Amino acid sequence: MSGKSVYSELQDNVSKPRFCKSLSLGQTWSSKSMRIIPEEFVRSAAGAFEHRVVFSVRWGNSWQLWLQRDKNGLFIMEEEDWDEFVSDNFLAPNDVLFFIHVDTMFIEVQIYKQRSHHLKEITSAPLEADPQAEVVTPVPQRSPLETPAYAPASASGAREVDDVVKNPEQYLSNPRNPFFVKTLGKKNDVLYVSHLVTGKYGLKYGPHYSTMHYLLPNERIEALTKIYGGCPCFSGWASICRKYKLKQGDSVVCELDRSGEGVVTAVRVHFVK
């Protein structure tokens, strides 16, 4: 599917505010214009953004990006946070990103990559840049209100997380427990649970700053549940990554234990062999 076809094919079901980003001639993903959240999008999602946003993608990873306002009142993502998102997803010149407002502070990002003159949505984490990515004229950007909705597409040709984590269910202590695969990025301050995982399993969480635990092979670590703008996450993740020498690109299986009321009380961290 060409870039133009992606836009025309996905014009239905545009009930949620959304916008897209792709490169024009002379731009890179590090250009300041790439970090600006369109004014029309902010207006259509009134009150949804203040100091930060959380991006989530199809495979469950999330990124927190702090916001600042420029002299014209436009929301701009912090350069370091945006560059981390770009780097973690190996964005190439012909990629196209669709940003969909899901909830307060919460944005789903759909990533389309160029494959032999066609754009295909990737549905699992690219673990390396595609050396065969072709540099052609970038597809034109559309206005935020014209940005299309989701349509199924096959995964990219890049190495993806499924190539690393075969049958993640095999790691679960209880096959009936909800789980997700976490692939580490550059910054791993807290462990986010994406809205996709929350919705899939109907997860509930304790109040802000309530106690939860990480369950590791030989220890139990107490941490806190935190809720930011309706987005759940768990503290203490950075220290676990340091202690167990987890680095960018590593993947773990996170199995969620729940109370009798269905509230997430613990995360069992399974290291992928």
NORMOSUL-V450066 format. One record per residue. PHI is phi as a letter, one per 40 degrees, with the letter a starting at -180 (999 if undefined). Layout:
# NORMOSUL-V450066
phi=<PHI;PHI>
This chain:
# NORMOSUL-V450066
phi=<999;c;d;c;c;d;c;c;c;b;c;c;f;b;c;c;d;a;a;b;b;a;c;c;d;g;c;b;c;c;c;d;c;c;c;c;c;d;c;c;c;c;c;c;b;d;g;c;b;b;b;a;b;b;c;b;b;d;c;g;c;b;b;c;b;c;b;b;b;c;c;c;g;c;c;b;c;d;d;c;c;c;c;c;c;c;c;c;b;f;c;b;d;b;c;b;b;b;b;b;c;b;a;d;g;b;b;c;b;b;b;b;b;c;b;f;g;b;b;b;c;c;b;a;c;c;b;a;c;c;c;c;c;c;c;b;c;d;c;c;c;b;c;d;c;c;c;c;c;c;b;c;a;c;c;c;c;c;c;b;c;c;c;c;b;c;f;d;c;c;c;c;c;b;c;c;c;c;a;a;c;b;b;c;b;c;b;b;c;b;b;c;b;c;c;c;c;d;c;c;b;g;c;b;b;c;c;d;g;c;c;b;b;c;b;b;d;b;a;b;b;c;a;b;c;b;b;b;f;g;c;c;a;b;c;g;c;c;c;c;c;c;c;c;f;c;b;d;g;c;b;b;c;b;c;b;c;b;c;c;c;g;c;c;b;a;b;c;c;b;c;c;c>
